[in-house]
């Protein structure tokens, strides 16, 4: 009778042989050099849903600040696949790796390649709007032709498993699928390792660069999930500080936030007034959005054209967001912000100068987390990251968000001179 442990090792050796032998199609990448795909995966990248990712910029309007930031979701998706392949190889070579199947590993790699298939244009401009999550949209695209057919016939995997790895709203049928989910979405996930390195590279800033080889070497399978070897604590510290600096200098740069807020405002108005249906936005590229909603027949086209042409609104007020401040919390929701914008417009309007809610935007970035729930393995024992000897204690981690998140009042530059006392207009006079 075959020893289950020996049988597992044999299966894993066969999978490693597959990973080393069957990925023969090179794609040249400026960040990772050659990325090797298997022929079926190469065929998958030729399909229109994947090719459309090449027309969605990874950082949306950030190129207005960093002109090199014109890399795309397609570039990033290939990078995530590349790092996922390296990570799963590392897991398979570890004695504590759970039992994995060849079909499961191929499904995981396909999920890594297709994880952004449902992403919206203009990066996160459409966050907070009443739309489907992009992971759900990716799952739907995978379960439809042509992706479904290619996954089934060419790659020989179940599209349902690929979709379930990406979309956590779907029921995970087994522990293997849940294991792949935890690799693809976590503290040290391939998505984060690629986008921080890639975004830093194309923006020309040093902040997001990670020692990727070291990070992967310190990842270990643990209890059906991923843990960190004790010696890898500096890798997580570097990721945390890099994430903070990238948000501060790139992702939440003032100009980027203004452009993002203008797109969000235009689409929000369109949805509220039934000029746009949610389904109209699914599957759009950056150019599609600019072309369709930049036309004058769309009531709020001025906002969309302004972003495309860098005719951006002007910031007239900025304050750190304070979650204990009632004034700040009262405008946290999009609808509440819309009402406040309308109130300010009404206060400033005169017979000579008509000001509308379209001229005024209150921008509040979404809440982000720097918390770490990844266990650390030291001398064979598990300890929470918060109890590890890291300088990134919970109070330090929480302070990151507080120092980054700001409320900004931005307005049509034609009316900027009207804002002499913005705090009073907001109704926040002390």
C-alpha positions in Angstrom: 0.0 0.0 0.0 1.3 3.4 -1.0 2.4 5.7 1.8 0.2 8.9 1.6 3.2 11.1 2.3 5.2 9.4 -0.5 2.3 9.7 -2.8 2.0 13.4 -2.1 5.7 13.9 -2.8 5.3 12.1 -6.1 2.4 14.3 -7.1 4.2 17.5 -6.1 7.4 16.3 -8.0 5.3 15.8 -11.1 3.8 19.3 -10.7 7.2 20.9 -10.3 8.4 19.0 -13.4 5.4 20.5 -15.3 6.3 24.0 -14.0 9.9 23.6 -15.1 9.3 22.0 -18.4 6.0 23.2 -20.0 6.3 27.0 -19.7 8.2 27.6 -22.9 6.6 30.7 -24.4 8.6 33.9 -23.4 7.1 37.4 -23.1 9.7 40.1 -22.5 8.8 42.2 -19.5 10.8 45.4 -18.4 10.5 44.5 -14.8 11.0 40.7 -14.6 12.8 40.1 -17.9 11.4 37.0 -19.6 8.0 35.7 -18.3 7.4 32.2 -19.6 3.8 31.0 -20.3 2.6 27.6 -21.3 1.2 27.4 -24.9 -2.4 27.2 -23.5 -1.9 30.3 -21.3 -0.3 32.1 -24.2 -3.5 31.3 -26.2 -5.6 32.7 -23.3 -3.7 36.0 -23.5 -4.7 36.4 -27.1 -8.4 36.6 -26.3 -10.1 40.0 -26.4 -11.0 40.2 -22.7 -7.4 39.9 -21.8 -6.1 42.1 -24.6 -8.5 44.8 -23.4 -6.4 45.0 -20.2 -3.7 46.5 -22.4 -6.0 49.6 -22.8 -6.6 50.1 -19.1 -3.7 52.0 -17.5 -2.6 50.5 -14.1 -2.5 53.9 -12.5 -5.2 55.8 -14.4 -4.6 59.5 -14.4 -1.3 59.3 -12.5 0.5 59.9 -15.7 -0.5 63.6 -15.3 2.0 63.7 -12.4 4.5 60.9 -13.4 4.6 60.8 -17.2 6.1 57.3 -17.2 3.1 55.8 -15.5 1.4 54.5 -18.7 1.9 50.8 -17.9 -1.3 48.7 -18.2 -3.3 46.1 -16.4 -2.1 43.6 -19.0 1.6 44.3 -18.0 0.6 43.9 -14.3 -1.4 40.7 -14.9 1.6 39.0 -16.6 3.8 40.0 -13.6 1.3 38.6 -11.1 1.3 35.3 -13.0 5.1 35.3 -13.0 5.4 35.8 -9.2 2.5 33.4 -8.6 4.5 30.7 -10.4 7.5 31.3 -8.3 5.5 31.3 -5.1 3.7 28.1 -5.8 6.9 26.4 -6.8 8.3 27.5 -3.4 5.3 26.1 -1.6 5.5 22.7 -3.5 9.1 22.3 -2.5 8.3 22.8 1.2 7.6 19.7 3.4 4.6 21.3 5.0 2.8 22.1 1.7 -0.8 20.7 1.7 -1.6 18.2 -1.0 -2.1 20.1 -4.3 -3.2 18.8 -7.7 -1.9 19.6 -11.1 -5.3 20.9 -12.2 -5.4 23.0 -9.1 -2.0 24.6 -9.7 -2.9 25.3 -13.3 -6.2 26.8 -12.2 -4.3 29.0 -9.7 -1.9 30.2 -12.3 -4.7 31.0 -14.7 -6.5 32.9 -11.9 -3.3 34.9 -11.3 -3.1 35.8 -15.0 -6.9 36.7 -15.2 -7.4 38.3 -11.7 -7.9 41.8 -13.1 -10.1 40.8 -16.0 -13.1 42.7 -14.6 -11.2 45.9 -13.6 -12.6 49.3 -14.3 -10.9 52.0 -16.3 -9.2 55.0 -14.6 -7.8 52.8 -11.8 -10.0 53.3 -8.7 -12.0 56.3 -9.8 -15.2 54.2 -9.8 -14.7 52.9 -6.2 -17.6 53.7 -3.9 -20.1 53.8 -6.8 -23.0 51.2 -6.8 -21.2 48.8 -9.1 -20.3 45.2 -9.0 -16.8 44.4 -7.5 -14.2 43.9 -10.2 -13.4 40.4 -8.8 -17.0 39.4 -9.4 -16.9 40.8 -12.9 -13.6 38.8 -13.5 -15.3 35.6 -12.3 -18.3 36.3 -14.7 -16.0 36.8 -17.6 -14.1 33.6 -16.9 -17.4 31.7 -16.9 -18.3 33.0 -20.3 -16.9 32.5 -23.8 -14.2 32.9 -25.0 -12.3 32.5 -21.7 -14.4 29.5 -20.5 -13.8 27.6 -23.7 -10.0 28.2 -23.7 -9.7 27.2 -20.0 -11.7 24.0 -20.6 -10.4 22.8 -23.9 -6.8 24.2 -24.1 -5.7 24.3 -20.4 -7.9 21.4 -19.2 -9.1 23.1 -16.0 -12.5 23.9 -14.5 -13.4 27.6 -15.1 -15.4 27.5 -12.0 -12.3 26.8 -9.8 -10.4 29.6 -11.6 -13.3 32.0 -10.9 -13.7 30.9 -7.3 -10.0 31.6 -6.6 -10.5 35.2 -7.7 -14.0 36.0 -6.5 -14.2 35.3 -2.8 -17.9 35.9 -2.9 -18.2 32.5 -4.6 -18.2 29.4 -2.4 -14.8 27.8 -2.2 -15.5 24.1 -2.9 -12.4 22.7 -1.1 -9.4 23.5 1.0 -7.1 23.6 -2.1 -9.1 26.5 -3.6 -9.0 28.3 -0.3 -5.2 27.8 -0.1 -4.8 29.4 -3.5 -7.0 32.3 -2.5 -4.8 33.0 0.5 -1.7 33.1 -1.8 -3.3 35.4 -4.3 -4.8 37.9 -1.8 -2.8 38.6 1.4 0.0 40.6 3.0 2.8 39.1 0.7 0.6 38.3 -2.3 2.0 38.3 -5.9 -0.5 41.2 -6.8 1.1 43.5 -4.2 4.7 42.4 -5.0 4.2 43.2 -8.7 2.2 46.4 -8.5 4.5 48.1 -6.0 7.7 47.2 -7.9 6.1 47.9 -11.3 4.5 51.2 -10.2 7.7 52.4 -8.7 9.6 51.4 -11.8 7.4 53.3 -14.2 6.9 56.3 -12.0 10.6 56.6 -11.5 10.5 56.6 -7.7 12.4 54.3 -5.4 9.8 53.8 -2.7 8.0 50.6 -3.9 11.0 48.5 -4.7 11.0 45.1 -2.9 13.6 42.4 -2.5 11.3 39.9 -4.1 13.7 36.9 -4.1 14.1 37.3 -0.3 10.4 37.8 0.3 9.4 34.6 -1.6 12.2 32.6 0.1 10.7 33.4 3.5 7.1 32.4 2.7 6.1 29.0 4.1 2.9 27.0 4.0 1.2 26.8 7.3 -2.1 25.2 8.3 -3.6 25.5 4.9 -2.5 29.1 4.5 0.7 31.1 4.2 3.0 32.2 7.1 6.3 34.1 7.3 9.6 32.7 8.5 10.9 34.7 11.4 13.9 35.9 9.3 11.4 37.5 6.8 10.1 40.1 9.2 12.2 42.9 7.5 10.5 41.9 4.2 7.1 42.7 5.6 8.4 45.9 7.3 9.7 47.0 3.9 6.4 46.3 2.2 4.5 48.3 4.9 6.7 51.3 4.7 6.8 51.1 0.9 3.0 51.0 0.7 2.9 54.0 2.9 5.3 56.0 0.8 3.6 54.9 -2.5 0.3 56.1 -1.2 1.8 59.3 0.0 3.7 60.2 -3.1 1.9 58.4 -5.9 -1.5 56.8 -5.3 -2.9 59.6 -3.2 -0.9 62.5 -4.7 -3.1 65.6 -4.6 -3.3 65.9 -8.4 -4.2 62.2 -8.8 -6.9 62.5 -6.2 -8.4 65.5 -7.9 -8.5 63.7 -11.3 -9.9 60.6 -9.7 -12.6 62.7 -7.9 -13.6 64.4 -11.1 -14.2 61.1 -12.9 -16.1 59.7 -9.9 -18.3 62.8 -9.7 -19.2 62.6 -13.4 -20.1 58.9 -13.3 -21.9 59.4 -9.9 -24.1 62.1 -11.4 -24.7 59.9 -14.5 -25.8 57.0 -12.4 -28.0 59.1 -10.1 -29.8 60.7 -13.0 -30.1 57.4 -15.1 -27.9 58.8 -17.9 -25.7 55.7 -17.2 -26.7 52.2 -16.2 -24.1 50.1 -14.2 -23.9 47.6 -17.1 -22.7 50.5 -19.4 -19.5 50.7 -17.4 -18.5 47.0 -17.3 -15.8 46.1 -19.8 -14.9 49.7 -20.7 -11.3 50.7 -21.3 -9.8 54.1 -20.4 -10.3 55.3 -24.0 -13.8 54.0 -24.1 -14.8 56.0 -21.0 -13.2 59.2 -22.2 -14.8 58.8 -25.7 -18.3 57.9 -24.6 -18.6 60.2 -21.6 -16.4 63.0 -22.9 -19.0 63.9 -25.6 -21.1 67.0 -25.0 -24.3 65.0 -25.2 -23.3 63.6 -21.7 -24.4 66.2 -19.2 -21.2 66.0 -17.2 -18.8 65.6 -20.0 -16.8 68.7 -18.9 -15.5 66.7 -15.9 -14.4 63.8 -18.1 -12.8 66.0 -20.7 -11.1 68.0 -18.0 -9.3 64.9 -16.7 -8.3 63.8 -20.2 -6.9 67.3 -21.0 -5.4 68.0 -17.6 -7.8 70.8 -17.1 -8.2 69.9 -13.5 -10.1 71.5 -10.6 -8.2 73.5 -8.0 -7.8 72.6 -4.3 -9.0 75.3 -1.9 -9.1 73.4 1.4 -7.4 70.4 3.0 -7.6 68.9 6.4 -6.5 65.5 7.9 -9.5 63.1 8.1 -10.4 62.5 11.8 -12.7 59.5 12.4 -13.7 61.0 15.8 -14.8 64.3 14.3 -18.5 64.4 13.8 -18.2 66.9 10.9 -15.9 64.6 9.0 -18.0 61.5 9.7 -21.1 63.3 8.5 -19.8 63.5 4.9 -18.2 60.1 4.7 -20.8 58.6 2.3 -21.0 59.7 -1.3 -24.6 60.8 -1.0 -23.8 63.0 2.1 -20.9 64.6 0.2 -23.2 65.2 -2.8 -25.7 67.0 -0.5 -22.9 69.1 1.1 -21.6 70.1 -2.3 -25.0 71.2 -3.4 -25.4 73.3 -0.2 -22.1 75.0 -0.8 -23.0 75.8 -4.4 -26.3 77.3 -3.3 -24.5 79.5 -0.7 -22.1 80.8 -3.3 -24.5 81.3 -6.2 -25.5 84.8 -7.2 -27.7 86.3 -9.9 -24.5 87.2 -11.8 -22.7 83.9 -11.2 -24.5 80.6 -11.2 -22.6 77.8 -9.3 -23.8 74.2 -9.3 -22.9 71.1 -7.5 -20.9 70.0 -10.5 -18.4 72.8 -9.7 -17.6 71.5 -6.3 -16.1 68.2 -5.1 -15.4 67.0 -1.6 -12.8 64.2 -1.9 -12.2 61.7 0.9 -10.0 58.6 0.1 -11.4 55.2 1.0 -10.2 53.6 4.2 -7.0 51.5 3.7 -5.5 49.0 6.1 -1.9 48.5 7.1 -2.7 45.8 9.6 -0.8 42.5 9.4 -2.6 39.2 10.3 0.1 37.0 8.9 1.5 34.5 11.4 5.3 34.3 12.0 7.0 31.0 12.5 9.9 31.0 14.9 11.7 27.8 16.0 8.7 25.8 14.8 6.2 27.8 16.8 3.6 30.3 15.5 3.4 33.8 16.9 1.2 36.7 15.7 3.0 39.3 13.7 1.8 41.9 16.3 3.9 40.0 18.9 7.0 39.7 16.8 10.0 42.0 17.4 8.9 44.5 14.7 8.8 48.2 15.0 5.5 48.1 13.2 3.3 47.7 16.2 -0.5 48.2 15.9 -0.3 51.9 17.0 2.4 52.6 14.4 0.5 50.8 11.7 -2.7 52.8 12.5 -0.8 56.1 12.4 0.0 55.4 8.7 -3.7 55.8 7.7 -4.2 58.8 9.9 -1.3 60.7 8.3 -2.4 59.8 4.8 -6.1 60.3 4.6 -7.2 63.9 3.9 -10.4 65.6 3.2 -10.0 68.0 0.2 -12.3 70.6 -1.2 -11.6 71.0 -4.9 -13.5 73.3 -7.2 -13.8 74.5 -10.8 -10.8 76.9 -11.1 -13.2 79.6 -12.4 -14.8 79.9 -8.9 -11.7 79.3 -6.7 -11.5 82.9 -5.7 -15.0 82.6 -4.1 -13.6 80.4 -1.4 -12.3 82.8 1.2 -13.4 80.8 4.2 -13.9 77.2 3.1 -14.3 75.9 6.6 -17.3 78.2 7.1 -18.8 77.1 3.8 -18.5 73.5 5.0 -20.4 74.5 8.2 -17.4 73.7 10.3 -16.8 77.1 11.9 -15.4 76.6 15.4 
